[in-house]
Amino acid sequence: MTLATDFQPDQQPARWDNHVGVYEAVFEPLSLAFARHALDRLDLRVGDRLIDIGAGTGGVALLAAARGADVLATDASPGMAARIVARASAMLRARGRVLAAIMNGMALEVPADSFDAAISTFGVILFPDAAAGMREMARVLKPGGRAAVLTWTRPERYELAVRLLDAIAQVHGPLPPPASLPAQLRFKEPEDFRALLTASGLAVEEIVAIEESWTLPSARWIADNIAFAPGMAAMTDGLGSDRDSVMRLFVETLERDRGTGAVVLTAVAHLGIARKPAESAGGDDERVTKG
């Protein structure tokens, strides 16, 4: 696989500042559906210290705090970090348990061996240097601490993107193949994902493919809020004068198939669980579950 010389839109933290609200409304519910599986496997105890790397709008950090963890939520986007602060202040069960920091996940400004657990929900896998992000995650974990990392897989089953690309192909013509693999999909194969985790020095305990769904108000609402991330905004803006026709067809076909009310869409992700060795670590396996 090859990496683009220029960072992709979703790899540029400053761009996320313009998508905070719409990301939280549209996409965070799906991220949380996957993150709940990760938190379950981390089996956090009250008072455990958790670092959330690439924390976005903070939904995962708030979930962990509600389970009793003390969370440092880091994100390189100032807008995202500010939103975490606001949400944590407003949530009674999170007050005093969630600290937000603007931080480069590839060079965390925290001491080594500081956290009982670490989580990254589609964050580290977006970094320009994902390997550096994983090494930092491993560095800040205490010996014996566990990490949970989520990455996208099976893009043909990411229903929103499949439907949008089909509408683009029908109206605008197929998009040209990207010069490099989208950052979100660099670790879609389990062997590549396992290699990323292992290279950090962590011992992989399991990699599991999980299917999840999220419910959105309507096809029209999705179309109106499709620019929930920098990459989606760049793709739809790039359609130029065809954009309205593409989105109209997207809505028409989705309403034909699912009706004009609430819409349920699905996606598949890999969840990797790994441990920082104390002295030695066991093997790994891969399972498939459906959420």
C-alpha positions as CSV (number, residue, x, y, z in Angstrom):
1,M,0.0,0.0,0.0
2,T,1.1,3.6,-0.6
3,L,0.6,6.8,1.4
4,A,-0.2,10.1,-0.3
5,T,2.5,12.8,0.0
6,D,-0.2,15.3,0.9
7,F,-2.4,14.5,3.8
8,Q,-6.0,13.5,3.0
9,P,-8.8,15.8,4.2
10,D,-9.6,13.6,7.2
11,Q,-6.0,13.6,8.2
12,Q,-5.9,17.4,8.6
13,P,-7.0,18.3,12.2
14,A,-7.8,21.9,11.4
15,R,-10.4,20.8,8.9
16,W,-12.3,18.9,11.6
17,D,-13.0,22.2,13.4
18,N,-15.6,23.0,10.7
19,H,-17.4,19.7,11.2
20,V,-17.8,19.3,15.0
21,G,-21.6,19.7,15.2
22,V,-22.5,17.7,12.2
23,Y,-20.1,14.9,13.0
24,E,-21.6,14.6,16.4
25,A,-25.1,14.5,15.0
26,V,-24.6,12.2,12.1
27,F,-21.6,9.9,12.7
28,E,-20.9,9.7,16.4
29,P,-23.9,7.4,17.0
30,L,-22.3,4.8,14.7
31,S,-18.9,5.3,16.3
32,L,-20.4,4.8,19.8
33,A,-22.1,1.6,18.7
34,F,-18.7,0.1,17.9
35,A,-17.0,1.7,20.9
36,R,-19.4,0.0,23.3
37,H,-17.9,-3.3,22.2
38,A,-14.4,-2.0,22.8
39,L,-15.3,-0.7,26.3
40,D,-16.9,-4.0,27.2
41,R,-13.7,-5.8,26.3
42,L,-11.5,-3.4,28.2
43,D,-13.6,-4.2,31.3
44,L,-12.7,-0.9,33.1
45,R,-12.9,-0.7,36.8
46,V,-13.9,2.4,38.8
47,G,-11.0,4.7,39.0
48,D,-9.1,3.2,36.1
49,R,-7.2,5.7,34.0
50,L,-8.1,5.6,30.3
51,I,-6.6,7.6,27.5
52,D,-8.8,8.2,24.4
53,I,-6.7,9.0,21.4
54,G,-8.4,10.9,18.6
55,A,-11.4,11.4,20.8
56,G,-13.5,13.4,18.4
57,T,-16.5,15.0,20.0
58,G,-16.0,13.0,23.2
59,G,-18.8,10.5,23.1
60,V,-16.6,7.5,23.9
61,A,-14.9,9.4,26.7
62,L,-18.3,10.2,28.2
63,L,-19.3,6.6,28.0
64,A,-16.2,5.5,29.8
65,A,-16.6,8.1,32.5
66,A,-20.1,6.9,33.1
67,R,-18.6,3.5,33.7
68,G,-16.3,5.0,36.4
69,A,-13.1,5.6,34.5
70,D,-11.0,8.7,34.7
71,V,-10.4,9.7,31.1
72,L,-7.9,11.9,29.3
73,A,-9.5,12.6,25.9
74,T,-7.0,13.8,23.3
75,D,-7.7,15.2,19.9
76,A,-5.6,17.4,17.5
77,S,-8.6,19.5,16.5
78,P,-9.1,22.4,18.9
79,G,-12.8,22.5,18.0
80,M,-13.2,18.8,18.9
81,A,-11.4,19.3,22.3
82,A,-13.6,22.3,23.1
83,R,-16.7,20.3,22.4
84,I,-15.5,17.5,24.8
85,V,-15.0,20.1,27.5
86,A,-18.5,21.5,27.0
87,R,-20.1,18.1,27.0
88,A,-18.2,16.8,30.1
89,S,-19.2,19.9,32.0
90,A,-22.8,19.4,31.2
91,M,-22.9,15.7,32.1
92,L,-23.2,15.1,35.8
93,R,-21.6,11.6,35.8
94,A,-18.7,12.9,33.8
95,R,-17.8,15.9,35.8
96,G,-14.3,15.6,37.2
97,R,-13.7,12.3,35.3
98,V,-13.0,13.7,31.8
99,L,-10.1,15.9,31.0
100,A,-9.8,17.1,27.3
101,A,-6.5,18.1,25.7
102,I,-5.4,19.3,22.3
103,M,-2.7,16.9,21.5
104,N,-0.9,15.3,18.6
105,G,-1.6,11.5,18.9
106,M,1.7,10.7,17.3
107,A,3.6,12.6,20.0
108,L,1.5,12.4,23.2
109,E,2.5,14.9,25.9
110,V,2.0,12.5,28.8
111,P,4.5,10.3,30.7
112,A,5.1,6.7,29.9
113,D,3.4,4.0,31.8
114,S,0.5,6.3,32.9
115,F,-2.7,4.6,31.9
116,D,-4.5,1.4,32.8
117,A,-6.2,1.3,29.4
118,A,-6.3,3.1,26.0
119,I,-8.9,3.3,23.3
120,S,-9.0,4.8,19.8
121,T,-12.2,4.7,17.8
122,F,-11.2,5.2,14.2
123,G,-8.6,7.7,15.3
124,V,-5.1,6.3,15.3
125,I,-5.8,4.5,12.0
126,L,-6.4,8.0,10.4
127,F,-3.0,9.4,11.5
128,P,-0.5,10.1,8.7
129,D,1.9,7.9,10.7
130,A,-0.4,5.4,12.3
131,A,2.6,3.3,13.4
132,A,3.8,6.3,15.5
133,G,0.4,6.7,17.0
134,M,0.3,3.0,18.0
135,R,3.8,3.3,19.5
136,E,2.7,6.3,21.6
137,M,-0.4,4.4,22.7
138,A,1.9,1.5,23.8
139,R,4.3,3.9,25.5
140,V,1.7,5.6,27.8
141,L,0.1,2.3,28.8
142,K,1.2,0.7,32.1
143,P,2.7,-2.7,31.8
144,G,-0.2,-5.1,31.6
145,G,-2.5,-2.3,30.4
146,R,-4.9,-3.1,27.5
147,A,-5.6,-1.2,24.3
148,A,-8.7,-1.2,22.1
149,V,-8.4,0.1,18.6
150,L,-11.1,0.2,15.9
151,T,-10.6,0.4,12.2
152,W,-12.9,0.1,9.2
153,T,-13.1,-3.1,7.1
154,R,-15.2,-4.6,4.3
155,P,-16.0,-1.2,2.6
156,E,-18.5,-3.0,0.4
157,R,-20.7,-3.2,3.5
158,Y,-20.4,0.4,4.5
159,E,-23.9,1.1,3.3
160,L,-23.9,4.9,3.3
161,A,-20.8,5.2,1.2
162,V,-21.9,2.4,-1.2
163,R,-25.2,4.1,-1.9
164,L,-23.5,7.5,-2.3
165,L,-20.9,6.2,-4.7
166,D,-23.6,4.4,-6.7
167,A,-25.5,7.7,-7.1
168,I,-22.3,9.5,-8.1
169,A,-21.5,6.8,-10.7
170,Q,-25.0,7.1,-12.2
171,V,-25.1,10.9,-12.5
172,H,-21.5,12.0,-12.6
173,G,-19.7,8.9,-13.8
174,P,-17.5,6.7,-11.7
175,L,-14.9,8.5,-9.6
176,P,-11.3,7.8,-10.7
177,P,-9.4,5.4,-8.6
178,P,-7.6,7.2,-5.7
179,A,-3.9,7.7,-6.1
180,S,-3.5,6.0,-2.7
181,L,-5.7,3.9,-0.4
182,P,-8.0,6.1,1.7
183,A,-6.5,6.4,5.1
184,Q,-9.5,4.8,6.7
185,L,-8.9,1.6,4.8
186,R,-5.2,1.1,5.1
187,F,-5.7,-1.5,7.8
188,K,-8.9,-3.1,6.5
189,E,-7.3,-6.5,6.2
190,P,-6.8,-8.3,9.5
191,E,-3.2,-9.2,8.8
192,D,-2.4,-5.5,8.2
193,F,-4.2,-4.5,11.3
194,R,-2.5,-7.1,13.4
195,A,0.9,-6.0,12.0
196,L,0.1,-2.4,13.0
197,L,-0.7,-3.4,16.6
198,T,2.2,-5.9,17.0
199,A,4.8,-3.4,15.6
200,S,4.0,-1.1,18.5
201,G,5.2,-3.8,21.0
202,L,1.7,-4.7,22.1
203,A,0.6,-8.4,22.3
204,V,-2.6,-8.9,20.3
205,E,-5.2,-10.8,22.2
206,E,-8.0,-10.7,19.6
207,I,-9.2,-9.1,16.4
208,V,-12.9,-9.4,15.8
209,A,-15.1,-8.1,13.0
210,I,-18.2,-6.4,14.2
211,E,-21.3,-5.4,12.2
212,E,-23.2,-2.4,13.6
213,S,-26.0,-0.1,12.5
214,W,-27.2,3.4,13.2
215,T,-30.5,5.0,12.8
216,L,-30.8,8.4,11.0
217,P,-33.9,10.5,10.8
218,S,-34.5,10.2,7.0
219,A,-32.9,9.9,3.6
220,R,-33.3,13.7,3.1
221,W,-31.8,14.5,6.5
222,I,-28.7,12.4,5.5
223,A,-28.3,14.2,2.2
224,D,-28.6,17.6,4.0
225,N,-25.9,16.6,6.5
226,I,-23.7,14.5,4.2
227,A,-20.6,16.7,4.8
228,F,-20.1,15.3,8.3
229,A,-16.4,14.9,7.8
230,P,-13.7,16.7,5.8
231,G,-13.4,13.8,3.3
232,M,-17.1,13.6,2.7
233,A,-17.3,17.4,2.2
234,A,-14.4,17.3,-0.2
235,M,-15.9,14.4,-2.2
236,T,-19.3,16.0,-2.5
237,D,-18.0,19.5,-3.2
238,G,-15.9,18.0,-6.0
239,L,-19.0,17.0,-7.8
240,G,-19.6,20.6,-8.8
241,S,-22.8,21.2,-10.7
242,D,-23.7,17.5,-10.5
243,R,-23.9,17.6,-6.7
244,D,-27.6,18.4,-6.4
245,S,-28.5,15.7,-9.0
246,V,-26.4,13.1,-7.1
247,M,-27.9,13.9,-3.8
248,R,-31.4,13.8,-5.3
249,L,-30.8,10.4,-6.7
250,F,-29.3,9.2,-3.4
251,V,-32.4,10.3,-1.6
252,E,-34.8,8.8,-4.2
253,T,-33.2,5.4,-4.2
254,L,-32.9,5.3,-0.4
255,E,-36.5,6.3,0.1
256,R,-37.6,3.7,-2.5
257,D,-35.8,1.0,-0.6
258,R,-36.4,2.2,3.0
259,G,-39.3,4.6,3.0
260,T,-39.4,8.3,3.9
261,G,-39.0,7.9,7.6
262,A,-36.1,6.8,9.8
263,V,-33.3,4.9,8.0
264,V,-31.1,2.2,9.4
265,L,-27.7,1.8,7.8
266,T,-24.9,-0.7,8.5
267,A,-21.1,-0.9,8.5
268,V,-18.4,-3.3,9.6
269,A,-15.3,-2.6,11.6
270,H,-12.4,-4.6,13.1
271,L,-11.8,-4.3,16.8
272,G,-8.3,-5.1,18.0
273,I,-7.6,-5.8,21.6
274,A,-3.9,-5.8,22.7
275,R,-2.0,-5.8,25.9
276,K,1.3,-4.2,26.9
277,P,3.4,-7.1,28.1
278,A,4.5,-7.2,31.7
279,E,6.8,-10.2,31.1
280,S,5.1,-12.3,28.5
281,A,1.9,-12.3,26.4
282,G,-0.3,-15.0,24.9
283,G,-1.4,-15.5,21.3
284,D,-4.2,-14.0,19.3
285,D,-7.2,-15.0,17.4
286,E,-9.9,-13.6,15.1
287,R,-13.6,-14.0,15.5
288,V,-16.6,-12.5,13.8
289,T,-19.6,-11.2,15.7
290,K,-22.7,-9.2,14.8
291,G,-23.6,-6.3,17.0
